Amino acid sequence: MSDSQRQPPVPPDENPWRAAGLVTALGAELAVCVGLGWWIGAAIDRDNGTDYAYLVGLGVGLVAGIGSAVALIRKYAGERRK
């Protein structure tokens, strides 16, 4: 193979598998936080006979998931700057 056909190796911070892992982790983390918030809210509704705690749980789970995703992105971006 001639040198003109060779492509330079991908730098570690541009690895597509690492990016795919980050996107997968973000989706899973958000889904778990929202699902857990809904589950806890539904349990509170079941125990207290209310009809709104699952919505509060969804909201809290969404906020927690977004906060966790932001922290994960900051950690990922901080590793790339080094």
ABEGO torsion letter per residue (X at the ends): XBAAABBBBBBAAABAAAAAAAAAAAAAAAAAAAAAAAAAAAAAAAAAGBAAAAAAAAAAAAAAAAAAAAAAAAAAAAAAAX
